[in-house]
């Protein structure tokens, strides 16, 4: 049957602002006094420095609530060791809004090898250690201590990716929903503009926050109403994963927290069902038992229209860090201060990426007029602008205004990706709107150069040679970074990425366009080590490809299992949730978990580094590929270290077993 499009309540409507916008949302009582405020309606607590710019989530939410007439204050990176800093702006009339910031706090603080990072791009001076681990949880507890009767609303990517029971890589265990551990009232997941406005209006009207259960993108604890039909997806001995379509009010029961904590295959089932119910057009509510309570997840938010996107990005941002930071540099701000976001969302569905879980796979684009106005604002209001727009893009550079050709098909689709295993025939891949936008942006007076630094989805770009030529001729600054991620079919299938042949076709178009333009430009490909589904042979073949193509990566990434990602479910469970998950029939996935093995895979990516040669020699011998050790161009690494040992140091020593390849110990 036809699926009706859900209603789209407006983002900016209802209340009107009686006072002009504040220069900055206040961070102190003195600023509140200057504005004539006796109290804040909403206090937002964030793990990031407060930069009043639409690339920072708290700035968007704060300015949006301000546009509704609410008085909004910000507590940024408070000292979490006591509740006192959380009282800095007094008791909020409506609620505390709590977020870890623009990144999950654990991803922000730790590397893929679980080492503490020394810096934090979202902190003045780049200083590390200014936020606690599991920031959202700790801040919520302190807010409750400060004012125990004030509702606490969680939001941001950390809450979004931890909205159900989730595998936590840093503690190597499954944790409860952050809503349970934080003891908060509501959790808003995804891009929450519409939800936060409705929740604020309803709390202001006297409703109990814990009873606001009918807003999209909201998670809360509630009983399943008696009139709902439950579809069980929690029995792994049954092939029924709750996919059946039934009339009336339906809720799908995920495996409980207690199940997924003890049974990794149940975790994979929960991940599979959650991702299947991610299309706002046809998603049903989900429920997951936590102890004696049911965690209820409403369907995802309805994507913003172009008019709503414009309204959000046209809010009166100061486009600068709060003055209290003085001359301190905030690296994340320095990186984006001259960039422009033109769209949200990604329909790529890469299993290791969190964009789809947070922003959704339906592209939400701004109008040309709004984008051009922001560029003029950068030109006129941002100190230090020299005429160069550093990036014009979004999660992906070239998905602007792309959508399904048929809204009814889009509303009923359950595919996790529009471009894997191939580009869906229902997807409009035209780059014409983006090409026209690029040309108009270049015509803005005072703009000398517009760069594209967001990742280009090259399997889409090859569908438009005209786009590749436009990109290379006008919007590349010498190097273009793209992400094939691997060369081998095994890991690429588990990533839901196209084969390396698509990269080769893009490179041909790129090189031809560069030659035509008389430019010497180069592609910089990104690759991932130790992704689920990757064998040692896969990494060896990738290293050989890198050497053949004369790539020497200085910085490489090892797979980091972020909360709720499909690849994380593979990593934790050892089965493939892209296919049916049922006891005894689930497809197995080879995973790389040991730190030594993960480092071996990373060493293959840096085959050219003499520091890695001893490890790689041992591995290649154990794999029966000693033929790749030697001086010939077709061999991977030399047989000897420079000068008999490490450059500038004594010969490297290998005490005992170093790595294991396919179960074979590698000895010295």
C-alpha positions in Angstrom: 0.0 0.0 0.0 1.1 3.6 -0.4 2.9 5.2 2.5 1.8 8.7 3.3 4.5 11.2 4.0 4.6 12.1 7.7 3.6 15.6 8.6 6.5 18.2 8.8 6.0 20.5 11.7 7.9 23.8 11.0 11.3 24.3 12.6 10.9 28.0 13.3 7.3 28.7 14.2 5.0 29.2 17.2 6.7 31.7 19.5 8.1 35.1 18.4 11.3 36.7 19.7 10.5 40.0 21.4 14.1 41.1 21.9 17.0 41.3 19.4 19.4 38.4 19.2 22.2 38.4 21.7 25.7 39.2 20.3 26.7 35.8 21.8 24.6 33.5 23.9 25.7 34.3 27.5 28.3 32.1 29.3 28.3 34.1 32.6 25.9 35.9 35.0 27.5 39.2 34.0 26.4 38.7 30.3 22.9 37.7 31.5 22.7 40.9 33.5 23.9 43.0 30.5 21.0 41.4 28.6 18.6 42.1 31.4 17.9 38.5 32.2 17.1 37.3 35.6 17.2 33.6 34.5 17.7 31.4 31.5 14.9 29.3 30.1 17.4 26.8 28.8 21.0 26.1 29.7 23.0 24.2 27.2 26.0 22.2 28.5 28.6 21.2 25.9 32.0 19.5 25.8 33.2 21.9 23.1 34.3 25.4 23.3 31.5 27.7 22.4 31.9 28.9 18.8 28.9 30.8 17.6 28.9 29.2 14.1 26.5 26.8 12.4 29.3 24.1 12.2 28.9 23.8 16.0 25.8 21.9 17.2 25.3 23.9 20.3 25.3 27.2 18.4 22.6 25.9 16.1 20.4 24.6 18.9 21.0 27.8 21.0 20.2 30.2 18.2 17.2 28.1 17.1 15.7 28.2 20.6 16.5 31.9 20.8 14.6 32.4 17.6 11.6 30.9 19.4 11.8 33.6 22.1 13.7 31.5 24.7 16.5 32.8 26.8 19.4 30.4 26.2 22.7 30.3 28.1 25.8 28.1 27.4 28.1 26.3 29.9 31.1 25.2 27.9 33.6 22.6 29.0 32.8 23.0 32.7 35.0 21.5 35.4 33.1 18.3 36.0 34.6 17.5 39.4 31.8 19.2 41.3 28.3 20.6 40.6 29.3 24.2 41.2 30.3 25.1 37.6 26.9 23.8 36.5 25.2 26.5 38.6 27.1 29.3 36.9 24.0 30.6 35.0 21.5 29.8 37.7 18.6 27.4 37.6 17.1 27.1 34.1 13.3 27.5 33.9 12.7 24.7 31.4 15.6 22.3 31.0 19.3 21.5 30.7 20.4 20.5 27.2 23.4 18.3 27.5 25.8 17.2 24.7 29.4 15.8 24.5 30.0 18.2 21.6 30.6 17.7 17.9 32.3 14.4 18.5 31.8 11.4 20.7 34.0 12.2 23.7 35.7 8.8 23.6 36.5 9.1 19.9 37.7 12.6 20.6 40.0 11.6 23.5 41.4 8.2 22.4 43.1 6.8 19.3 42.1 3.6 17.6 44.9 2.0 19.7 43.2 3.3 22.9 46.0 5.8 23.5 45.1 9.2 25.0 45.3 12.0 22.5 47.5 14.9 23.6 45.2 17.5 22.0 41.6 18.4 21.4 40.6 20.4 18.3 37.5 21.8 20.0 39.3 23.3 23.0 41.0 26.7 23.2 44.7 26.2 22.5 44.0 22.7 21.4 44.5 21.6 25.0 43.6 18.0 25.8 41.8 16.8 28.9 39.2 19.5 29.2 36.3 17.1 29.0 35.6 13.8 30.9 35.3 10.4 29.4 31.7 9.7 28.4 31.0 13.4 28.6 27.3 13.3 28.2 26.8 10.9 31.1 29.1 12.9 33.5 27.6 16.3 32.7 24.1 14.9 33.2 24.9 13.7 36.6 26.4 17.1 37.6 23.3 18.9 36.3 21.1 16.7 38.4 23.2 17.4 41.4 23.1 21.1 40.7 19.3 21.3 40.4 17.6 18.0 40.9 14.2 19.0 39.7 15.2 20.5 36.3 14.6 18.2 33.3 17.7 17.0 31.4 17.5 16.5 27.7 20.4 14.7 25.9 21.4 15.4 22.4 24.3 15.5 20.0 26.2 12.8 18.3 27.4 11.1 21.5 23.9 10.6 22.7 22.7 9.8 19.2 25.1 6.9 18.8 24.5 5.6 22.3 20.7 5.7 22.3 20.3 2.0 22.6 22.5 -0.7 24.3 25.8 -0.3 22.5 29.2 -1.9 22.3 31.8 0.4 23.9 35.2 -0.3 22.3 37.2 1.4 25.1 35.8 -0.8 27.9 35.3 -3.8 25.6 31.8 -4.4 26.8 28.2 -3.6 25.9 26.8 -0.6 27.8 23.3 0.4 28.5 21.6 3.3 26.6 23.2 6.5 27.7 19.7 7.7 28.7 19.7 5.0 31.4 23.2 5.7 32.8 22.7 9.5 32.6 19.3 9.3 34.4 18.1 12.0 32.0 14.5 12.6 31.0 14.7 12.5 27.2 17.2 11.8 24.5 16.9 13.5 21.1 18.8 11.7 18.4 19.8 12.8 14.9 19.5 16.3 13.7 17.1 17.5 16.4 16.1 21.0 15.3 12.4 20.2 15.0 12.3 17.9 18.1 14.1 20.4 20.4 11.7 23.2 19.4 8.6 21.0 20.0 10.0 19.7 23.3 10.8 23.2 24.5 7.4 24.5 23.6 5.6 21.6 25.4 7.7 21.8 28.6 7.0 25.6 28.6 3.3 24.7 28.3 3.6 22.7 31.5 4.0 19.1 30.2 6.2 16.6 32.0 9.4 16.0 29.9 9.3 12.3 30.6 5.8 12.0 29.2 6.6 13.6 25.8 6.5 10.4 23.9 5.0 11.4 20.5 7.9 13.4 19.0 10.0 11.9 16.2 13.7 11.4 17.0 13.0 11.0 20.7 14.1 8.1 23.0 12.6 7.7 26.5 11.5 5.1 29.0 7.9 4.2 28.7 5.6 1.2 28.9 4.3 -0.2 25.6 0.7 1.0 25.2 -1.8 -1.9 25.3 -3.2 -1.1 21.8 0.2 -1.6 20.2 1.1 -4.8 18.3 4.5 -6.0 19.2 6.7 -7.6 16.5 9.3 -9.8 18.2 12.8 -9.5 16.8 14.5 -10.8 20.0 14.4 -14.6 19.4 17.5 -15.6 17.5 16.2 -19.1 17.0 13.5 -17.6 14.9 14.0 -16.2 11.4 11.5 -13.5 12.2 13.3 -10.2 12.6 10.2 -8.0 12.9 10.2 -7.1 9.3 6.6 -7.9 8.6 4.3 -5.0 7.8 1.1 -5.0 9.8 -1.7 -2.5 10.0 -2.3 -0.3 13.0 0.1 0.8 15.7 3.2 -1.5 15.7 6.4 -1.6 17.7 9.4 -3.8 17.1 11.0 -5.4 20.2 14.8 -5.6 20.0 16.8 -8.1 21.9 17.1 -6.7 25.5 20.1 -5.1 27.0 20.7 -8.2 29.1 20.6 -10.3 25.9 23.0 -8.2 23.9 25.3 -7.9 26.8 25.8 -11.6 27.1 25.2 -12.7 23.5 27.1 -11.0 20.7 24.9 -12.5 18.0 21.9 -10.9 19.7 23.8 -7.7 19.5 24.2 -8.2 15.7 20.4 -8.8 15.4 19.6 -5.6 17.3 22.0 -3.7 15.0 20.4 -5.2 11.9 16.9 -4.3 12.9 17.7 -0.8 14.1 19.5 0.0 10.8 16.6 -1.4 8.8 14.2 0.9 10.6 16.1 4.0 9.7 14.1 5.4 6.8 11.8 8.2 8.2 9.3 7.3 5.5 8.6 3.8 6.8 10.4 3.3 10.2 8.4 1.9 13.1 9.1 2.5 16.8 11.6 0.2 18.5 11.6 -0.9 22.1 14.4 -2.5 24.1 14.2 -3.8 27.6 16.6 -2.5 30.2 16.1 -4.3 33.4 12.5 -3.7 34.5 11.9 -0.8 32.0 11.3 -0.5 28.3 13.5 2.0 26.3 11.3 3.4 23.5 12.7 4.9 20.3 10.4 6.8 18.1 11.0 6.8 14.3 13.8 9.1 13.0 13.3 12.8 12.4 11.7 14.0 9.2 14.5 15.6 7.1 14.4 19.4 6.9 13.1 21.0 3.7 15.3 23.4 1.8 13.4 26.4 3.4 13.9 25.0 6.8 17.6 24.4 6.2 17.9 28.0 5.0 16.2 29.2 8.2 18.6 27.2 10.4 21.7 28.5 8.6 20.4 32.1 8.3 20.1 32.5 12.1 22.1 35.5 13.5 25.4 33.6 14.3 28.3 35.8 15.4 30.5 33.4 13.3 33.3 33.6 15.9 34.4 32.0 19.2 33.0 33.5 22.4 35.1 36.6 23.4 36.0 35.0 26.7 38.6 32.9 24.9 40.6 36.0 23.9 43.3 35.2 21.4 43.4 31.5 22.1 43.2 29.4 18.9 40.5 26.8 18.6 41.8 24.4 15.9 38.3 23.2 14.8 37.2 26.8 14.3 40.4 27.7 12.5 39.7 24.8 10.1 36.1 25.7 9.3 35.9 29.5 9.7 36.0 30.1 5.9 34.0 26.9 4.9 30.3 26.6 4.0 28.0 23.6 4.6 25.6 23.2 1.7 23.9 19.9 2.6 23.4 17.2 5.3 23.1 13.4 5.2 24.7 10.7 3.2 23.1 7.8 1.3 26.4 5.9 1.0 25.8 3.8 4.0 29.5 2.9 4.7 29.3 0.5 7.6 32.2 2.1 9.6 30.7 5.6 9.4 28.3 7.3 11.8 26.9 9.9 9.5 23.9 7.8 8.4 23.1 6.8 12.0 23.1 10.5 13.0 22.1 12.6 10.0 20.2 10.0 8.0 20.6 9.0 4.4 18.2 11.5 2.8 20.0 14.5 1.5 18.9 17.9 2.9 20.2 20.8 0.8 20.2 24.5 1.2 19.2 26.9 -1.5 21.7 28.7 -3.7 20.5 32.1 -2.3 21.2 31.0 1.3 24.7 29.6 0.4 25.6 32.7 -1.5 24.5 34.9 1.4 26.7 33.0 3.8 29.7 33.5 1.6 29.0 37.2 1.5 28.8 37.1 5.3 32.1 35.4 5.5 33.6 38.0 3.2 32.2 40.9 5.2 32.2 39.7 8.8 34.9 37.1 9.3 38.3 38.6 10.3 41.3 37.3 8.3 39.3 36.4 5.1 41.7 36.6 2.1 39.2 35.6 -0.6 39.6 31.8 -0.2 36.6 29.7 0.7 38.3 26.7 2.3 35.5 24.2 1.7 32.1 24.0 0.2 30.4 20.7 0.9 29.1 18.6 3.7 29.4 15.0 4.9 30.1 14.3 1.2 31.1 17.0 -1.3 29.0 15.9 -4.2 25.5 14.7 -3.0 24.0 18.2 -3.2 20.3 17.9 -4.2 20.6 14.3 -5.1 17.5 12.2 -4.2 15.4 9.3 -5.2 13.5 9.9 -8.5 10.2 8.8 -6.9 9.2 10.1 -3.4 7.0 7.0 -3.0 9.9 4.7 -3.7 12.1 6.7 -1.3 9.5 6.5 1.5 9.2 2.7 1.2 12.9 1.8 0.6 14.7 -0.3 3.1 18.2 -0.5 1.4 21.0 0.6 3.7 22.8 2.3 0.8 21.8 3.9 -2.5 25.1 3.2 -4.1 26.1 -0.3 -3.0 26.5 -2.9 -4.4 25.8 -0.6 -7.3 24.1 2.8 -7.9 20.4 2.4 -7.5 18.6 3.0 -10.8 16.0 5.1 -8.9 18.7 7.5 -7.7 19.1 10.9 -9.5 22.9 11.3 -9.8 22.9 14.5 -11.7 25.6 17.0 -10.7 24.0 19.8 -12.7 22.7 21.7 -9.6 26.1 21.5 -7.9 28.0 22.6 -11.0 25.7 25.6 -11.3 26.2 26.4 -7.6 30.0 26.2 -8.0 29.9 28.7 -10.9 27.7 31.1 -9.0 29.9 31.0 -5.9 33.0 31.8 -8.0 31.2 34.9 -9.2 30.8 36.4 -5.7 32.7 39.6 -5.5 35.7 39.3 -3.3 36.0 35.6 -3.7 39.3 34.5 -5.3 39.2 30.7 -4.9 36.6 28.2 -3.7 38.1 24.8 -2.6 36.4 21.5 -2.1 37.9 19.8 0.9 35.0 17.6 1.8 35.3 14.0 0.6 34.3 13.4 -3.0 32.1 10.3 -3.5 34.0 9.2 -6.6 31.6 6.5 -7.6 29.0 9.3 -8.1 31.5 11.6 -9.7 32.3 9.2 -12.5 28.7 9.5 -13.6 29.4 13.2 -14.5 32.7 13.8 -16.3 31.6 17.5 -16.6 31.6 17.6 -12.7 35.1 16.1 -12.5 36.4 18.7 -15.0 34.7 21.5 -13.1 36.1 20.3 -9.8 39.6 19.8 -11.1 39.8 23.0 -13.1 38.5 25.4 -10.4 38.2 23.7 -6.9 41.3 21.7 -6.2 44.2 23.1 -4.4 46.9 20.7 -5.6 45.8 17.6 -3.8 42.4 16.0 -3.6 41.6 13.5 -0.8 39.3 10.6 -1.6 38.6 7.4 0.3 38.6 4.1 -1.6 39.4 2.6 1.9 40.8 -0.7 0.4 41.6 -2.6 -2.8 40.3 -6.0 -1.9 36.7 -7.3 -2.4 36.4 -8.9 1.1 36.8 -5.8 3.2 35.1 -3.6 0.6 32.0 -5.7 0.8 31.9 -5.4 4.5 32.4 -1.7 4.3 29.8 -1.3 1.5 32.3 0.5 -0.7 32.8 0.1 -4.5 35.6 -1.9 -6.0 38.9 -0.3 -6.7 38.0 -0.3 -10.4 35.7 2.7 -9.8 38.7 4.6 -8.2 40.7 3.8 -11.4 38.0 5.3 -13.6 37.8 8.4 -11.4 41.6 8.7 -11.6 41.5 8.6 -15.4 38.9 11.4 -15.5 40.8 13.4 -12.8 44.2 13.1 -14.6 42.6 14.0 -18.0 40.9 17.1 -16.5 44.2 18.2 -14.8 46.1 17.8 -18.0 43.5 19.8 -19.9 43.7 22.5 -17.3 47.5 22.5 -17.4 47.6 21.6 -13.7 49.8 19.2 -11.8 47.3 17.8 -9.3 47.4 14.6 -7.4 44.9 12.3 -5.7 45.5 11.3 -2.1 43.6 8.1 -1.3 42.7 7.1 2.2 42.7 3.5 3.4 41.6 1.7 6.6 43.6 -1.0 8.3 42.1 -3.9 10.4 38.4 -3.4 9.2 36.2 -6.4 9.8 36.4 -8.8 6.9 40.1 -8.0 6.3 42.7 -10.7 6.2 46.4 -10.4 6.4 46.6 -11.3 2.7 44.2 -8.4 2.0 46.5 -6.0 3.7 49.5 -7.5 1.9 47.8 -7.0 -1.5 46.8 -3.4 -0.5 50.5 -2.7 0.3 51.6 -4.1 -3.0 49.0 -1.9 -4.8 50.3 1.1 -2.8 53.9 0.4 -3.8 52.9 -0.2 -7.5 51.2 3.1 -7.6 54.0 4.9 -5.6 51.8 5.9 -2.7 53.5 6.4 0.7 51.0 7.3 3.3 52.3 9.4 6.2 49.1 9.2 8.2 47.0 6.0 8.2 43.9 5.1 10.1 43.1 1.8 11.9 39.5 0.8 12.1 37.9 2.4 15.2 34.6 0.7 16.3 32.4 3.7 17.0 29.2 3.1 18.9 26.2 1.7 16.9 28.0 1.4 13.6 27.3 -1.7 11.5 31.0 -2.5 11.3 31.2 -2.3 15.1 28.5 -5.0 15.3 30.7 -7.1 12.9 33.7 -6.4 15.1 32.0 -7.3 18.3 29.9 -10.3 17.1 32.0 -11.8 14.4 28.8 -12.1 12.2 27.5 -10.0 9.3 24.3 -8.0 10.2 24.0 -6.9 6.6 22.5 -10.3 6.1 20.0 -12.3 8.2 21.1 -13.0 11.8 19.8 -16.3 13.1 21.4 -18.8 15.5 23.5 -21.2 13.5 23.0 -19.6 10.1 24.6 -16.1 10.5 27.4 -15.3 8.1 30.7 -15.2 9.9 33.0 -12.2 9.5 36.8 -12.4 10.1 37.8 -9.7 12.6 41.1 -8.3 13.8 40.9 -7.6 17.5 44.4 -8.1 19.0 46.4 -5.0 19.3 49.4 -6.6 17.8 47.5 -7.9 14.8 45.9 -4.4 14.3 49.4 -2.9 14.3 50.5 -5.4 11.7 47.7 -4.4 9.4 48.7 -0.8 10.0 52.3 -1.6 9.3 51.3 -2.9 5.8 49.8 0.5 5.0 53.2 2.0 5.9 55.3 -0.6 4.1 57.8 2.2 3.2 58.7 2.9 6.8 61.9 1.1 7.9 60.5 0.9 11.5 57.9 -1.5 10.1 60.2 -3.7 8.0 61.2 -6.2 10.8 57.6 -6.9 11.6 56.6 -7.2 8.0 59.5 -9.6 7.3 58.3 -11.9 10.0 54.7 -11.7 8.8 55.6 -12.3 5.2 57.7 -15.4 6.0 54.9 -16.8 8.2 52.5 -16.3 5.3 54.7 -18.1 2.9 55.5 -14.9 1.0 59.2 -14.5 1.6 59.4 -13.8 -2.2 58.2 -10.3 -1.4 61.3 -9.6 0.7 64.2 -8.2 -1.4 65.5 -5.3 -3.5 63.4 -5.7 -6.7 60.7 -3.2 -7.6 58.1 -5.9 -7.4 59.1 -6.9 -3.9 57.5 -5.1 -0.9 60.3 -4.5 1.6 64.1 -4.9 1.7 65.8 -7.9 3.3 68.0 -5.7 5.6 67.6 -2.6 7.7 69.5 0.6 6.7 72.9 0.5 8.4 72.1 -2.8 10.0 69.3 -1.5 12.2 66.8 1.3 12.7 67.8 4.6 11.2 69.7 6.5 13.9 69.5 3.7 16.4 70.7 0.2 17.4 69.5 -2.9 15.6 65.9 -3.8 16.3 65.3 -6.7 18.6 62.4 -9.1 18.5 61.9 -11.0 21.8 59.6 -14.0 21.3 56.4 -14.1 19.4 55.4 -10.8 17.9 52.3 -11.4 15.8 50.0 -14.2 14.8 49.0 -14.7 11.1 46.3 -17.2 10.4 47.1 -18.9 13.6 50.8 -19.4 12.8 53.1 -18.0 15.5 55.8 -15.7 14.1 59.1 -16.2 15.8 62.2 -14.2 15.9 
